[in-house]
Amino acid sequence: MSVLKNKRGESKAQYINTANAIYNETLVFVTRLSARYARLIAADIIKLAAEVTDNCEKGNSIFPSDAVRKELRERHLLEARASLMALDVHLARVYSILIQNPQGCFTTASDNTVEPSKAIKRLDSMSQSLGEKIDDLNRMLTELLKSDKKR
C-alpha cells in the first residue's frame, strides 16, 4: 500500500539521489555555456559535481561500526560537502556569465533564439532548482555528520 506523499519522511539515503540530481542538472546548466567558455571551465565544474556524487556514494557504502570506518566515512562526507560548496561558487560564476547573454543560452541548432525575457525566466528557473538542491544536500550532509557523531 502506498503512503500519501505528504505523510512520507525523508529517506536516510536521500542524499545520494540528491547528489545524482545535482550532477545531472549541473551538466545541463553547463552545456548552456558557449563553446569558448565551456572549453575553459566546464570540465572543472563537472569534475566537482562528480566528486560530490562519488564521495556521497563512498560515504554511504561505509557503515560506521568502528573508529576507523567512522573516520573514513566522515572524511568522505566532509569531502562531499566541501566539493558541494566549491561547486556552488563555480555555478554562481557560470550564472553570471550566462545572464550576460541569456537568449544565446537557448539558441537552437537552426539559430532560432528565445526572446530575452523568456530566456531569463528559464535561466533563473534552472539556477533556482539547482540552488535548492545544493542547499538540501548541504543540510542532509550536515545532519548525517551530526548523527554519526552521536553513534
N, C-alpha and C positions, 0 to 999 in steps of 0.2 A: 504494500500500500504506500502511496506517495505521501510525502509530508508537504503541507502548504508552504509556499515559498516564504511567506512572512514568518513562519514558525521554524524555519531552518536555521541552524547555527553555522558558524564558520568552521570548516574542517581544519584540523591542526596542520595538515599538509597543503593548505590552500596557497601558501606562499610559493610553492613550486609552480602551480598553474598561473599565478600572477607573474612570476618571473618569466615564464614562457610567453605570456601575453605581451609583456613589456618588450621582449626580444622581437616578436612579430611586428608590433606597432612601431618600434624603432626602425626596423628595416623599411617599412612603408614610408615612414616620415623622412628618412634619409634619402630615399630614392627620389624625393621631390626636389633635391638639390640639382643644380645644373652640373653638367659633366666636369666643368672646371673646378667647382667646389668639391664635388664628390671625389675626384681624384686625390684631393688634398686631405680631406677629413673623414670621409665616410668609413673607411676601413677601421680607423681607430675607434670610432663610435660603435660600430657593430662589434668590435672586439670587446669593448666594455660591457655591452649588453650580453654577450656570450659569457663573459666572466661572471656576471651576476647569476645567470642561469646555471652555469657549471658549479659555482660554489654553493648555490642553494641545493642542487642535486647531491653534491658531495656531503654537505652537512646533514641532509636528510637521511642519507644512507648509513650514517654512523649513529648507533644507539649509545647514548652516554652511560654505559654500565660501569665504567671505572674511570679513574682520574685521567688517564692518558687519552681515552676516547672522548671524554668530556672536553678536554683541552683541544683536541683535534677538531671536534665538531664546532666548538666556539670559534676557533680560528677561521674555519670555512665560512661560518655565518657572519663573522666580522668582516671578512674579505668581501663577501657578497654585499654587505651594507656599504662598505667603502666604495666599491665599484659602482653601486647604485647612486651614491651621492655624486661621484665624478661624472657618471652618465647624465645626471640631471643638469649639471653645469654645461656639459657639451651640447645637450639638446636645447638649452636656452640660447646658446650661440647659434645653433642651426636655425632656430625660430627667428632670431634677429636677422639672419641672412635671408631667410625665405620671405619675411614680411616686407623686405625692400622691394620685391617684385612678386607679389602674390599670384597674379594671373599667370606668370611664367611657370609657376609650380604645377599648374594644371593644364598645360598645353598638351594637346593630343598629338599623335603621330602625323596627322594631316594638318598640323599647325592651327587647329581651332583652339582659341583661348576662352577661358571663363571670364565673365566680367569681374572687375576688381572687388566689388562688394561681396559677391558670392565666393570668390576665392579666399578673401579674408575670413569669411564665416567658416569655410571648410578647414582652413588652416588653424583657426582658433579652436574649432571642434576637435581636430586631431591632437593638438597640443594639450587641450584640456583633458582629454581622455588619457593620454599618456602621463600627464602630470598627476592625475588622480591615482593611477595605477602605481606610480612611483611612490606616492605618499602612503598608499595602502601597504605596499611591500615593506617600506621602511618601518611602519607601525608593526606589521606582523613579525618582522625580524627582531625588532626591539623587544616585543612581548615574548618571543621564543627564547631570546637570550636571557631575559629575566626569569622565565620559568625554569630554564636549565640551571641557573644559579641556585635555585631553591632545592634542586634534587640533591 
